[in-house]
Amino acid sequence: MYPRRNSPDILLFAATILLLGIGIIMVYSASQVTAYEKMDDTFYYLKRQATWAVIGLTAMVSVMKIEYWRYKRFAVPFLILAFSLLVMVLLPGIGKSVKGAQRWLGVGPLTVQPSEVIKLSLVIFMSYGLARYKDRLRYFLSGVMPFLVILVLACGLILLQPDLGTAVSIAGTVYIMLFAAGAKGKHLFYLALAGLAAVGLAIAVEPYRLSRFLAFLDPWADPTGTGYHIIQALYALGSGGLFGAGLGNSHQKFYYLPEQHTDFIFAVLGEELGFFGGSLVIILFLIFIWRGFKIALTTHDSFASLLAVGVTSMIALQAIINIGVVTGSLPITGIPLPLLSFGGSSLVFTLIGVGMLLNISRYVSPR
């Protein structure tokens, strides 16, 4: 028996729309120079991002109307589909390679990142499995291990693309879900140690990852090489001051700052809108996280609670990693800023996740 429907969480919805609106504006501002040079159209990336935003919002509203408990029956099929796509993207002639990374499937301009599909599919599957077998989580081999095997398979396939940042964010999301589901503290402690060791090994065995990590420790040791991205991002943020140079007035987007409308869009935002603009974005993410976890704590359905925790953690960790990279607080890894960075797959699947959260919020007591 499910509770009566309420209105969706207005603060969560408002934070999402504001972040999306800021993102569309910043994608246009950050991409003008690149769009004009490559496409002879300063509005090229703006038009694509706006189109994906409309698709994403349509999907969000549609998902918001679907009762969350219906996803239980699709948990396994969605996961199988996601794994199939992860395998397909690695096959020669099928997956698309860009700048040495093979992360996309598609025909012509229409592409999808299977890693975005696996994120949401894993959250749904883990929510279903952890809620159903919650009593077994006190045991490591029969309770926690089966979920870890699935997680390791997913992260392993993503690392082959290669994409360490996404693998870390997915592992972090599942870890938080295990904590929320009631896994033993001792098991979580050893898992954290194992996870840190795995990340360290992944960095050590790949020269480019090791050079990025060393650049994080001291970017000025190689300012025109491995430290270039971090230095240019810090230049952008520092020159923005309190109030910024003004919308559209970034200097770093003129070929100084790489990936200015994708992974490093927060640096352009900080330069143009200053400390207050960057703080506004962070505050909106904090509101989103607060409302997401509030929904998880308020519902009495274990599946709904874990689903809310998973979606909120997925988006929160991506935002933390991206902003951490741009501010020089974390080593460089290619992960977009949710709702702000240019990218169709990331935007659409993020908004689908938000739609799930909004639907769950309709079945909890209003706050």
VEXKOLRO-995185 format. One record per atom (N, C-alpha, C): residue in one letter; z negated, x negated, y negated. Coordinates in steps of 0.2 Angstrom, whole numbers, plus 5000, padded with zeros to 4 digits. Layout:
// residues N
AZXY ...
// end
This chain:
// residues 367
M500049965006 M500050005000 M500049964994 Y500549964990 Y500649924984 Y500449964978 P500149924973 P499849964967 P500449994962 R500250034958 R500750064953 R501050014949 R501650024947 R502049974943 R501749974935 N501749914932 N501549914925 N502149884922 S502049874915 S502649834912 S502549764913 P503149724913 P503149654915 P502749614910 D502549554911 D502049514907 D502449494901 I502249524895 I502649514889 I502649444886 L502049414887 L502049344885 L502449294889 L502449304895 L502949264899 L503649274898 F503849344897 F504549354895 F504649324888 A504249334883 A504349304876 A504449234876 A503949194880 A504049124880 A504649104883 T504949134889 T505549124892 T506149134887 I506149184884 I506749204879 I506749154873 L506149134871 L506149084865 L506349014867 L506148994873 L506348934876 L507148934877 L507348984880 L508048994881 L508448984874 G508249024869 G508549024863 G508548954860 I507948924860 I507948854857 I508448804861 G508448814867 G508848774872 G509648784870 I509848844869 I510548854867 I510748824860 I510248834855 I510348804849 I510448724850 M509948694853 M509948624854 M510448594858 V510748634863 V511348614867 V511948604862 Y511948654858 Y512548644853 Y512448584848 S511848584846 S511748524841 S511848454844 A511548454850 A511548384854 A512248364856 S512648414858 S513248404861 S513848404857 Q513848414850 Q514348424846 Q514848364846 V514548304846 V514948244845 V515348234852 T514948234857 T515248224864 T515748274865 A515648344864 A516148394865 A516748384861 Y516748364855 Y517348354851 Y517748294853 E517348234856 E517748184858 E518048194865 K517748224869 K517948234876 K518448304877 M518248354873 M518548414874 M518948444868 D518948404862 D519248424856 D518948494854 D518348504855 D518048574854 D517348564853 T517048564847 T516348554846 T515948614849 F516248664851 F515848724854 F515848724861 Y516248674865 Y516348684872 Y515748694876 Y515248644875 Y514548654879 Y514148714877 L514248734870 L513848794868 L514148854872 K514748864872 K515048914875 K514948924883 R514948864886 R514748864893 R514048884894 Q513548854890 Q512848864891 Q512748934889 A513048964884 A512949034882 A513149084888 T513749064891 T513949104897 T513449104903 W513249044904 W512749034910 W512049074908 A511849074901 A511249104899 A511349184900 V511949214899 V512049284900 V512049294907 I512349254911 I512349264919 I511549264921 G511249214919 G510549204921 G510049254919 L510149284913 L509749334910 L509949404914 T510549414916 T510749474920 T510449464927 A510449404930 A510149394936 A509349404936 M509049384930 M508349384929 M508149464929 V508449494925 V508349574924 V508449604931 S508949584935 S509049624941 S508549604946 V508349544946 V507749514951 V507149554949 M507049554942 M506349584940 M506349654943 K506849694945 K506849764947 K506749764955 I506849704958 I506749704965 I506049694967 E505749734971 E505049724973 E504949664977 Y504449624975 Y504449554977 Y504349544985 W504049594988 W503849594995 W504549594999 R505049614996 R505649625000 R505949555002 Y505749504998 Y505949434999 Y505749405006 K505249435009 K504949415015 K505449405021 R505849465021 R506349465026 R506949415025 F507049395019 F507549345018 F507349275018 A506649265019 A506349195018 A506749145023 V506849155029 V507149115034 V507949105032 P508249165032 P509049155030 P509149115024 F508749125018 F508849095012 F508749015013 L508248995017 L508148925019 L508648895023 I508948935028 I509448905032 I510048895027 L510248945023 L510848935018 L510748875014 A510148865011 A509948815007 A510048745010 F509848735016 F509948675020 F510648665022 S511048715023 S511748705025 S512148685019 L511948705013 L512248685007 L512048605005 L511448595007 L511248525006 L511548475010 V511748495016 V512148455021 V512848445018 M513148505016 M513848505014 M513948465008 V513448455004 V513648424998 V513648344999 L513448325005 L513448255007 L514048235011 L514448285012 L515048275016 L515648255012 P516048195014 P516548175010 P517148225009 G517348235003 G517848285002 G517648355000 I516948365001 I516648435000 I516248424994 G515748374994 G515348364988 G515648334983 K515448354977 K515748314971 K515248264968 S515548204967 S515148144965 S515248134957 V514748124953 V514748114946 V514248054945 K514548004942 K514147944940 K513747914946 G514047914952 G513747884958 G513247934962 A513147994959 A512748044962 A513148104965 Q513048124971 Q513448174975 Q512948234975 R512948274970 R512448334970 R512748394969 W513448404969 W513748464967 W514248494972 L514248554973 L514748594976 L515148634972 G515848644973 G516148694969 G516948674969 V517248724965 V518048714964 V518148714957 G518448664954 G518648664947 G518048654943 P518048694938 P517448694933 P516848734936 L516948774941 L516348814944 L515948764949 T515348744948 T514948704952 T514248734953 V513948714958 V513248734960 V512948674963 Q512248664961 Q511848614964 Q511448644969 P511548614976 P511148644981 P510448624980 S510248574977 S509548564976 S509148614972 E509548654968 E509248704964 E509148764969 V509648774974 V509548824979 V508948814983 I508848754985 I508348734990 I507648744986 K507548734980 K506948734976 K506648804977 L507048854975 L506848924976 L506748954983 S507248924987 S507148954994 S506548924997 L506348864996 L505748834999 L505148864996 V505148884990 V504548924987 V504448994990 I505049024992 I504949094995 I504749085002 F505049035006 F504849025013 F504148995013 M503948955009 M503248925009 M502748985008 S502949025003 S502449085001 S502349125007 Y502949145010 Y502949185016 Y502549155022 G502649095023 G502349055029 G501649045028 L501449015022 L500749005020 L500349065020 A500649125018 A500249185017 A500149215025 R500649205029 R500649235035 R500149195040 Y500149125039 Y499749085044 Y499249045040 K498949085035 K498449055031 K497849025035 D497649065040 D497049045044 D497148985048 R497748965049 R497948895053 R497848835048 L497848845042 L497848785037 L497248745038 R496748765041 R496148715042 R496348665047 Y496848675051 Y497048625056 Y497748585053 F497748525054 F498248485051 F498948495056 L498848475062 L499448475066 L499748545067 S499348595068 S499648665070 S499748705063 G499348685058 G499348725052 G499848695046 V499648635044 V499948605039 V500648565041 M500648535047 M501148495049 M501848525049 P501948595052 P502548625052 P502848635045 F502448645040 F502748655033 F502948585030 L502548535032 L502748465030 L503448445033 V503548455039 V504148445042 V504748465038 I504748535036 I505248565032 I505348535026 L504748515023 L504748485016 L505048415016 V504948375022 V505148305022 V505948305024 L506148355027 L506848365029 L507248385022 A506948425018 A507248445012 A507348385007 C506748355006 C506748295002 C507148235004 G507148225011 G507648175013 G508348185012 L508548245012 L509248265011 L509448255003 I508948274999 I508948264992 I509048194990 L508548154993 L508548074992 L509248044994 L509648074998 L510248045000 L510848054995 Q510648104990 Q511148114985 Q511348064980 P510948024977 P510248024978 P509848054972 D509248084973 D508948114967 D508148114968 L507848064966 L507148054968 L506748104963 G506948114957 G506548164953 G506548234956 T507048254958 T507048324961 T506648324967 A506648274971 A506248274978 A505548264976 V505348234971 V504648224969 V504348294966 S504848324962 S504548394959 S504548444965 I504948444970 I504948494975 I504248474979 A504148414981 A503548394985 A502948414981 G502948404974 G502348424970 G502248494970 T502748534970 T502748604970 T502348634977 V502648604983 V502348624989 V501648604990 Y501448544987 Y500748514987 Y500348564984 I500548594978 I500148634974 I500048704978 M500548724981 M500548784985 M500048774991 L500048724994 L499648705000 L498848714997 F498748684991 F498148684988 F497948754987 A498348794984 A498248864982 A498148904989 A498448894994 A498448925000 A497748915004 G497348865002 G496748845005 G496748785010 A497248745010 A497248685014 A496648645013 K496348605018 K495748565017 K495848515012 G495348495008 G495348445004 G495448375007 K495248365013 K495348295016 K496048295018 H496448345020 H497148345021 H497548325015 L497348365010 L497648355003 L497648285001 F497048255001 F496948184999 F497348135003 Y497448145009 Y497848095013 Y498548115012 L498748175010 L499448195009 L499648165002 A499148164997 A499248134991 A499448054991 L499048024995 L499047954997 L499747935000 A499947975005 A500547965008 A501147985004 G501048034999 G501648044995 G501747984990 L501147964987 L501247904982 L501547844986 A501347834992 A501647774996 A502447784997 A502647854998 A503347865000 A503747854993 V503447874987 V503747864981 V503847794980 G503347754981 G503347684980 G503847644984 L503947674990 L504447644995 L505147664993 A505247724990 A505847744988 A506047704982 I505647684978 I505747644972 I505947574974 A505547544979 A505647474981 A506247464984 V506447504988 V507047494992 V507747504989 E507747534983 E508347544979 E508247494973 P508747454972 P508647404966 P508747444959 Y509147494959 Y509147524952 Y508547564951 R508147594956 R507547624954 R507047574953 L507047514956 L506547464954 L506647444947 S507247434945 S507447414938 S507147464933 R507247524935 R507047584930 R506247574930 F505947564935 F505247564935 F504947504931 L505247444932 L505047394928 L505247404920 A505747434919 A505947454912 A505447504909 F505147544913 F504647594911 F504047554909 L503847494913 L503247454911 L503347414905 D504047394904 D504147354898 D504847364896 P505047414892 P505747424891 P506047374886 W505647334883 W505947284878 W506147224882 A505947214888 A506147154892 A506947154893 D507247214893 D507947224893 D508247274889 P508147264882 P508347324878 P509047354878 T509447314880 T510147334880 T510447354887 G509947344892 G510147364899 G509647424901 T509247404906 T508747454909 T508347484905 G508147454899 G507647484894 G507947524889 Y508647524889 Y509047554883 Y508847634883 H508847674888 H508747744888 H508047754884 I507547724887 I506847734884 I506847724877 I507047664875 I507047644868 I507447684864 Q508047714865 Q508347754861 Q508047824860 A507747844866 A507347904866 A506747904861 L506347844861 L505847834857 L506047824850 Y506647794849 Y506847794842 Y506947864839 A507247904843 A507447974841 A506748014839 L506248014844 L505648044843 L505248014837 G505247954836 G504947924831 G505247934824 S505947934824 S506247944817 S506148024815 G505948064820 G505948134818 G505348154814 G504848104814 G504248124810 G503848184811 L503548214806 L503248274807 L503648334807 F504148334803 F504548394802 F505348384804 G505548324806 G506148314808 G506648304803 A507248274805 A507848264800 A508248324799 G508048384802 G508448444801 G508948454806 L509048524808 L509448544813 L510148514812 G510448484817 G511048454817 G511148384814 N510548354812 N510548294808 N510348234812 S510348234819 S510148184823 S510648124822 H510448064822 H510848004822 H510947974829 Q510447984833 Q510447954840 Q510947994844 K511148054843 K511648084847 K512348054846 F512448014841 F513047984840 F513147914844 Y513147934851 Y513247884856 Y512747834857 Y512147844853 Y511647794855 Y511147824861 L511047884861 L510647914866 L511047944872 P511047914878 P511447944883 P511148014885 E511548054888 E511348114891 E511048154886 Q511248154880 Q510848184874 Q510848264875 H511248294878 H511248374879 H510948394886 T510848344890 T510548364897 T509848334898 D509748274901 D509148244902 D508748224896 F509048214891 F508648184885 F508748234879 I508848294880 I508848344875 I508248354871 F507648334874 F507048344871 F506948284865 A507348224866 A507348174861 A507648194855 V508248234856 V508648254850 V508248304847 L507948354851 L507548404847 L506948374843 G506648324846 G506148284842 G506348254836 E506948224836 E507248194830 E507448244825 E507748304827 E507948354822 E507348404820 L506948414824 L506448464822 L505748434822 G505648374823 G505048334822 G504448354827 F503848324825 F503348334829 F503148414830 F503248454825 F503048524825 F503548554830 G504248534830 G504648574834 G504548554841 G504448484843 G504248464850 G503648504852 S503148504848 S502448544849 S502548614851 L503048644847 L503148714848 L503448724856 V503848684857 V504148684864 V503648674869 I503248624868 I502648614873 I502148674874 I502048704868 I501548764868 I501848824871 L502548834871 L502848884874 L502848874882 F502948814884 F502848794891 F502148804893 L501648794889 L500948804891 L500848874892 I501148914887 I501048984888 I501349014894 F501948984896 F502249004902 F501848994908 I501548934908 I501148904914 I500548954914 W500248964909 W499549004908 W499749074911 R500249104909 R500449174911 R500649174919 G500949124921 G501149114928 G500649114932 F500149064931 F499549064935 F499049124934 K499049154928 K498649214928 K498949264932 I499549274933 I499849324937 I499649304945 A499649244946 A499449224953 A498749244955 L498349234950 L497649244951 L497449314951 T497849354947 T497649424947 T497849474952 T498449454956 T498649494961 T498249484967 H498149534971 H497749534978 H498249524984 D498849514983 D499349504988 D499449424989 S499249394995 S499349324996 S500049304995 F500549334998 F501249314997 F501449314989 A501249364986 A501349374979 A501049314975 S500449304976 S500049254973 S500349184974 L500549164980 L500849104982 L501549094979 L501949154979 L502549154976 L502549134968 A502049164965 A501949154958 A501749084957 V501249054961 V501048984960 V501648934961 G502048954966 G502648914967 G503148914962 V503348964959 V503848974954 V503548934948 T502948954946 T502648924940 T502648844941 S502348824946 S502348754947 S503048714947 M503548744950 M504148724950 M504448704943 I504348754939 I504648754932 I504148704928 A503548704929 A503048664925 A503148594927 L503248574933 L503248504935 L503948474933 Q504448514933 Q505148494930 Q505048474922 A504648524919 A504548514912 A504148444910 I503648444914 I503148384914 I503548314915 I503948314920 I504248254922 I504848234916 N505148284914 N505648274909 N505348254903 I504848284900 I504548264894 I504248194895 G503948184901 G503648124902 G504148064902 V504748074904 V505248024904 V505448014897 V505548064893 V505848054886 V505348024882 T504648034883 T504148004879 T503947934882 G504247914887 G504047844890 G503447844894 S503247904896 S502647914899 S502747904907 L503347914909 L503547914916 L504147874917 P504347844923 P504947804924 P505547854923 I506147834921 I506747874920 I506947904927 T507047964927 T507347994933 T507748054930 G508348074933 G508748124930 G508548194932 I508148224928 I507948294930 I507948334923 P508248394923 P508348434917 P507748464914 L507648474908 L507148514905 L507248594906 P506848624910 P507048694911 P507148734905 L507648784905 L507848824900 L508148794894 L508048724893 L508348694887 L508948654889 S508948614894 S509448564895 S510148604897 F510648574896 F511348604898 F511348594905 G511648654908 G511748654916 G511748724918 G512248744922 G512248814924 G511748824930 S511848784935 S511448794941 S510648804939 S510448744936 S509748744934 S509548804930 L509948824925 L509748884921 L509748944925 V510248964929 V510249024932 V509649034937 F509548974941 F509048984946 F508348984943 T508248954937 T507648954934 T507449024932 L507949054929 L507949124927 L507849174932 I508149164938 I507949204944 I507249194946 G506949134946 G506249124947 G505849164942 V506049164936 V505649194931 V505649274932 G506249294935 G506349364936 G505849384942 M505749344947 M505249354952 M504549354949 L504349314945 L503749314942 L503549374938 L504149404934 L504049464930 L503949524935 N504249524940 N504249574945 N503449584948 I503249524950 I502549514952 I502049544947 S502149524941 S501749544935 S501749624934 R502249654937 R502249734936 R501749764941 Y501449724946 Y501049754951 Y500349724951 V500149704945 V499449684944 V499149714939 S498549714938 S498149754933 S498349724926 P498549754921 P498749734915 P498249694911 R498449634908 R497949594904 R498149584897 
// end
